[in-house]
């Protein structure tokens, strides 16, 4: 009987902790299952062994953190004031953040290009800087003071620095039999999915208070710092690399013999790559233009029967869906005729932009956003395929870094044009068509000629 009483008392005492453990296991189980599913997807087909899986996860973290900051700043700079005042705030945002960034962006790529041995540290620094700046912004968004804008500039520079380094890292982590296009598709798609998943979470945190999305960004970027250092050590190796010059001087494409004791000089990347880069710059400029122009246009003239926020949401979802579809199609097409793909998608964007300008309407605006997102993703993957095909391995990493910097500058310039235009839909979309036409007409002949002659593929340099 004494033993039974003891057992009964022990059971009573243990029931509480046992219940808590059971509840903890029940709450942890779906999170663990989701984590295992994500890990299985990101590490498939040899990506786990090569280290590409960790970079894919890191890029997802990067996208989630960026969207947290974007939601917080958009709510402060854009949605919290009337349209006229919002245009002034965004113009100020462009003047204080993106104008200096336009000057800094050309320096970011070459600067990081000169210190290739610390890519993990550079990515971790970009994450850590945004974590600290998120805390700075959390103190500034409530009052909307000018100190918010230098902090936003810092976030923008750190984000683009991460993008430049990430472009240089991907070729180092390719699994056996994995094309660069497929790897970039997987990285980009994970970033899009993470952004889409984090956006509603950021909106919910915004309802709690304007600072809470920034607190969420701080936590996410701290996680990103740790993930950066978990990448394989070969990411920091610059063995066999040199710097590339983004010029189309065909006779300098050949890699000269190395002279003992001297570093190799600048190489050119070839005509197909530079024409593809110009076409991609036009599409990226269109993307920046549409983001800023449509943000104000739809706020002032929302879609029929919809609020401004819902109208912007429809266009944003259309652009995101188009981007994801373009990424998936790019992974399926791989590196088949990249010049023809670029010429075709830019022509489709141009036709859609002209149609949207002539028959301006809500449906056509959403279609243009979707087509632009699709074209941006597919054209960028085709550019990656051309760099992998035509640029010697000796300078390929540098070419990726510098091309990414140029595309970021194009986005900034397109955004500046979008904020400067009056809110006239036909006029704005006519300008959008002109941006695309300028990029397409100047590159179509060179890209078709390159496709006809089979490119300028060179033997890879070890």
C-alpha positions in Angstrom: 0.0 0.0 0.0 2.8 2.4 0.8 4.4 1.7 -2.5 1.1 2.3 -4.3 0.7 5.6 -2.4 4.3 6.6 -3.4 3.6 5.7 -7.0 0.4 7.7 -7.0 2.1 10.7 -5.5 4.9 10.4 -8.1 2.4 10.2 -10.9 0.6 13.3 -9.6 3.9 15.2 -9.4 5.0 14.0 -12.9 1.7 14.7 -14.6 2.4 18.5 -15.0 5.9 18.3 -16.6 4.7 15.4 -18.7 1.8 17.4 -20.0 4.1 20.4 -20.8 6.5 18.1 -22.7 3.6 16.6 -24.7 2.3 20.1 -25.6 5.8 21.2 -26.5 6.2 18.1 -28.8 2.9 18.8 -30.4 3.8 22.4 -31.1 7.2 21.5 -32.3 6.2 18.7 -34.6 4.7 20.9 -37.5 7.7 23.3 -37.3 10.1 20.4 -37.4 8.2 18.7 -40.3 8.2 22.0 -42.3 12.0 22.4 -41.6 12.7 18.9 -42.8 10.6 19.5 -46.0 12.4 22.7 -46.7 15.8 21.1 -46.1 14.9 18.1 -48.4 13.9 20.5 -51.2 16.9 22.9 -50.9 19.5 20.0 -50.6 18.1 17.9 -53.4 20.2 16.7 -56.4 23.5 17.1 -54.7 23.0 20.7 -53.5 23.4 19.6 -49.9 26.8 18.0 -50.5 28.2 21.0 -52.6 26.9 23.7 -50.2 24.4 25.1 -52.6 21.6 24.1 -50.4 22.9 26.4 -47.6 23.2 29.3 -50.0 19.6 28.7 -51.2 18.4 28.8 -47.5 20.5 31.9 -46.9 18.9 33.7 -49.9 15.4 32.8 -48.5 16.4 34.4 -45.2 17.7 37.4 -47.2 14.3 37.8 -49.0 12.3 37.5 -45.8 14.3 40.1 -44.0 14.2 42.6 -46.9 10.4 42.3 -47.2 10.0 43.0 -43.5 12.0 46.3 -43.9 10.1 47.1 -47.1 6.7 46.8 -45.4 7.8 49.0 -42.5 9.2 51.7 -44.8 6.3 51.6 -47.2 3.8 52.1 -44.3 5.8 55.0 -43.0 6.9 56.8 -46.2 4.0 56.0 -48.5 0.7 54.9 -46.8 0.7 57.1 -43.8 0.3 60.5 -45.6 -1.8 61.9 -48.5 -0.6 61.2 -52.0 1.0 64.6 -52.7 3.0 64.5 -49.5 3.8 60.8 -50.2 5.3 61.8 -53.5 7.4 64.4 -51.8 8.6 61.8 -49.2 9.4 59.2 -51.8 11.3 61.9 -53.9 13.2 62.7 -50.7 13.8 59.0 -50.2 15.2 58.7 -53.7 17.4 61.8 -53.3 18.9 60.8 -49.9 19.1 57.0 -50.5 19.0 56.0 -54.1 20.9 58.9 -55.6 23.9 58.2 -53.5 23.4 54.5 -54.1 23.6 55.2 -57.8 27.1 56.6 -57.2 28.1 53.8 -54.8 26.7 50.8 -56.7 29.4 50.9 -59.4 32.0 50.8 -56.6 30.5 47.9 -54.7 31.1 45.3 -57.3 34.8 46.2 -58.1 35.5 46.7 -54.4 34.2 43.3 -53.4 35.9 41.9 -56.5 39.2 43.0 -55.0 38.7 41.1 -51.8 37.4 37.7 -53.0 38.9 35.8 -50.1 36.3 37.0 -47.6 33.0 36.3 -49.3 31.4 34.6 -46.3 32.5 37.5 -44.1 31.2 40.0 -46.6 27.8 38.2 -46.7 27.7 38.0 -42.9 28.6 41.7 -42.7 25.8 42.6 -45.1 23.4 40.7 -42.9 24.7 42.1 -39.7 24.6 45.7 -41.0 21.0 45.3 -41.9 20.2 43.8 -38.5 21.7 46.8 -36.8 20.1 49.3 -39.2 16.7 47.6 -38.7 17.0 48.6 -35.0 18.0 52.2 -36.0 15.0 52.4 -38.3 12.7 51.0 -35.5 13.5 54.1 -33.5 13.0 56.4 -36.5 9.8 55.2 -38.2 7.6 56.4 -35.4 8.7 60.0 -35.8 9.4 59.9 -39.5 12.6 62.0 -39.0 15.3 62.5 -41.5 17.6 60.0 -39.7 15.4 57.3 -41.3 16.8 58.1 -44.8 20.5 57.5 -44.2 19.6 54.3 -42.4 17.5 53.2 -45.4 20.4 54.0 -47.7 22.6 51.8 -45.5 20.0 49.0 -45.8 19.9 49.4 -49.6 23.7 49.3 -50.0 24.0 46.3 -47.7 21.3 44.5 -49.6 22.9 45.1 -53.0 26.3 44.2 -51.7 24.9 40.9 -50.6 23.4 40.4 -54.1 26.7 41.1 -55.8 28.6 38.6 -53.5 25.8 36.0 -53.9 26.1 36.2 -57.7 29.9 35.5 -57.3 29.4 32.6 -54.9 26.9 30.5 -56.9 29.4 29.3 -59.5 31.6 28.0 -56.6 28.9 25.8 -55.2 27.6 24.0 -58.3 27.0 20.2 -57.7 28.2 17.8 -60.4 26.1 18.0 -63.5 24.3 21.1 -62.3 24.0 24.0 -64.7 24.5 27.5 -63.5 21.0 28.4 -64.8 19.4 25.7 -62.8 21.3 26.7 -59.7 20.3 30.4 -60.0 16.7 29.3 -60.7 16.6 27.4 -57.5 18.2 30.2 -55.5 15.9 32.8 -57.0 12.7 30.7 -56.5 13.5 30.1 -52.9 13.9 33.9 -52.4 10.6 34.6 -54.1 8.8 31.9 -51.9 10.4 33.3 -48.8 9.4 36.8 -49.7 5.8 35.7 -50.4 5.6 33.9 -47.1 7.1 36.7 -45.0 5.0 39.5 -46.6 1.7 38.6 -44.8 3.7 38.1 -41.5 5.2 41.6 -41.9 1.7 43.0 -42.6 0.4 41.4 -39.4 3.4 42.7 -37.4 2.7 46.2 -38.8 -0.8 46.0 -37.3 0.7 45.5 -33.9 3.0 48.5 -34.3 5.2 50.2 -36.9 8.4 49.0 -35.2 7.5 45.3 -35.1 8.3 44.4 -38.7 11.8 45.9 -38.1 12.2 43.8 -35.0 11.3 40.8 -37.1 13.9 41.9 -39.7 16.5 42.1 -36.9 15.9 38.5 -35.8 15.9 37.3 -39.4 19.2 39.0 -40.4 20.9 37.7 -37.2 20.0 34.2 -38.4 21.4 35.1 -41.8 24.7 36.1 -40.2 25.0 32.6 -38.8 24.0 30.9 -42.0 26.6 33.0 -44.0 29.5 31.5 -41.9 28.0 28.0 -42.4 28.8 28.1 -46.2 31.7 25.9 -47.3 35.2 27.3 -47.1 35.7 27.0 -50.9 33.4 30.1 -51.2 36.3 32.2 -49.9 38.8 30.7 -52.4 39.8 32.9 -55.3 42.1 30.3 -56.9 42.2 30.7 -60.7 40.1 34.0 -60.7 40.8 37.3 -62.2 38.8 40.5 -62.9 36.6 41.0 -65.9 35.9 44.1 -67.9 32.3 44.5 -69.2 33.2 45.4 -72.8 32.4 43.9 -76.1 35.9 44.1 -77.7 35.9 40.7 -79.4 39.7 40.5 -80.2 40.5 40.9 -76.5 38.3 38.0 -75.4 41.2 35.5 -75.7 42.9 34.9 -72.4 46.6 35.7 -72.7 49.3 33.5 -71.2 50.1 34.4 -67.6 53.5 35.9 -66.9 55.2 34.4 -63.8 54.8 36.6 -60.8 52.2 38.9 -62.3 48.5 39.0 -61.9 46.4 38.6 -65.0 45.0 41.9 -66.4 41.4 42.7 -67.4 39.6 40.5 -69.9 36.5 41.3 -71.9 33.4 39.2 -71.7 32.3 39.1 -75.4 29.6 40.6 -77.6 26.8 38.2 -76.7 27.2 38.9 -73.0 27.3 42.6 -73.3 24.2 42.8 -75.6 22.4 40.4 -73.2 23.4 42.6 -70.3 22.1 45.8 -72.0 18.7 44.0 -72.7 18.5 42.9 -69.1 19.3 46.5 -67.9 16.3 47.7 -69.9 14.0 45.2 -68.3 15.4 45.9 -64.8 14.9 49.6 -65.5 11.3 48.9 -66.4 10.9 47.0 -63.2 12.1 50.0 -61.1 9.9 52.3 -63.1 6.7 50.3 -62.7 7.2 49.9 -59.0 7.3 53.6 -58.3 5.0 54.8 -61.0 2.2 52.3 -60.4 2.5 52.8 -56.7 1.3 56.4 -57.0 -0.9 55.9 -60.0 -3.0 53.1 -58.4 -3.1 55.0 -55.1 -4.6 58.0 -56.9 -6.6 56.0 -59.4 -7.3 52.5 -58.0 -8.8 49.7 -60.0 -12.6 49.8 -60.4 -14.3 48.7 -57.2 -11.0 48.2 -55.3 -9.1 50.2 -52.7 -5.6 51.5 -53.4 -4.1 48.9 -51.1 -5.9 46.0 -52.9 -5.0 47.4 -56.3 -1.4 47.5 -55.4 -1.7 44.1 -54.0 -3.1 42.7 -57.2 -0.3 44.2 -59.3 2.3 43.0 -56.8 0.9 39.4 -56.8 0.8 39.5 -60.6 4.5 40.6 -60.8 5.5 38.0 -58.2 3.6 35.2 -60.0 5.2 36.2 -63.3 8.7 36.2 -61.8 8.2 32.8 -60.3 6.8 31.4 -63.6 9.8 32.9 -65.4 12.2 31.3 -63.0 10.5 27.9 -63.4 10.5 28.1 -67.2 14.2 29.2 -67.1 15.1 26.1 -65.1 13.2 23.9 -67.6 14.7 25.6 -70.7 18.2 25.6 -69.0 20.7 27.1 -71.5 18.8 26.4 -74.8 19.4 29.4 -77.2 19.7 32.1 -74.5 20.1 34.9 -77.1 16.8 34.0 -78.7 15.1 33.7 -75.4 16.2 37.2 -74.4 15.2 38.7 -77.8 11.8 37.0 -77.5 10.9 37.9 -74.0 11.9 41.6 -74.4 9.8 41.7 -77.6 6.8 40.4 -75.7 7.4 42.9 -72.9 7.6 45.7 -75.5 4.4 44.6 -77.2 2.6 44.3 -73.9 3.8 47.8 -72.8 2.6 49.4 -76.1 -0.7 47.7 -75.8 -1.1 48.8 -72.2 -0.3 52.4 -73.1 -2.8 52.4 -76.1 -5.6 50.6 -74.3 -4.9 51.7 -70.8 -6.9 49.7 -68.1 -6.6 47.8 -64.9 -6.4 44.4 -66.5 -3.7 45.4 -68.9 -1.7 47.0 -66.0 -1.7 43.8 -64.1 -0.8 41.9 -67.3 2.2 44.2 -67.9 3.4 43.6 -64.3 3.1 39.9 -64.8 4.9 39.9 -68.1 7.6 42.2 -66.9 8.2 39.9 -63.9 8.3 36.8 -66.2 10.7 38.5 -68.6 13.0 39.8 -65.9 13.5 36.3 -64.4 13.9 34.5 -67.7 16.2 37.1 -69.3 18.4 37.1 -66.2 18.7 33.3 -66.2 19.6 33.5 -69.9 22.2 36.1 -69.2 23.7 33.8 -66.6 23.8 31.0 -69.2 25.6 33.2 -71.6 28.2 34.2 -69.0 28.7 30.5 -68.2 29.1 29.7 -71.9 31.2 32.6 -73.2 33.2 33.9 -70.3 36.4 32.1 -69.4 36.3 30.5 -65.9 39.2 32.7 -64.9 37.1 35.9 -65.0 33.5 34.4 -64.7 33.0 35.2 -61.0 34.0 38.8 -61.6 31.7 39.1 -64.6 28.7 37.9 -62.4 29.6 40.5 -59.7 29.9 43.4 -62.1 26.9 42.6 -64.2 24.7 42.4 -61.0 25.9 45.9 -60.0 25.0 47.3 -63.4 21.5 45.8 -63.2 21.0 47.3 -59.8 21.9 50.8 -61.1 19.4 50.3 -63.9 16.7 49.6 -61.4 17.5 52.7 -59.5 17.4 54.9 -62.6 14.1 53.4 -63.7 12.6 54.2 -60.3 13.8 57.8 -60.5 12.0 58.2 -63.9 8.9 56.7 -62.4 8.7 59.1 -59.5 9.3 62.1 -61.7 6.5 61.6 -64.2 2.9 63.0 -63.7 0.3 60.5 -62.8 -1.0 59.9 -66.3 -1.4 56.2 -67.2 -1.1 56.5 -70.9 2.0 58.7 -70.7 3.6 56.6 -68.0 3.2 53.3 -69.9 4.4 55.0 -73.1 7.6 55.9 -71.3 7.8 52.3 -70.0 7.5 51.1 -73.6 10.3 53.5 -74.7 12.6 52.2 -72.0 12.1 48.6 -73.2 12.4 49.7 -76.9 15.7 51.4 -76.3 17.1 48.2 -74.8 15.6 45.9 -77.4 16.4 47.8 -80.6 20.0 48.3 -79.6 20.6 44.6 -78.8 18.4 42.5 -81.0 20.7 42.5 -84.1 23.8 41.5 -82.0 22.0 38.8 -80.1 20.5 37.2 -83.2 23.9 37.4 -84.9 25.5 35.7 -81.9 22.8 33.0 -81.9 23.3 32.4 -85.7 27.0 31.9 -85.2 26.7 29.7 -82.2 28.1 32.2 -79.7 31.7 32.7 -78.8 32.2 29.7 -76.5 35.8 29.4 -75.2 37.5 26.5 -73.5 37.3 26.8 -69.8 40.4 28.1 -68.0 41.4 26.2 -64.9 
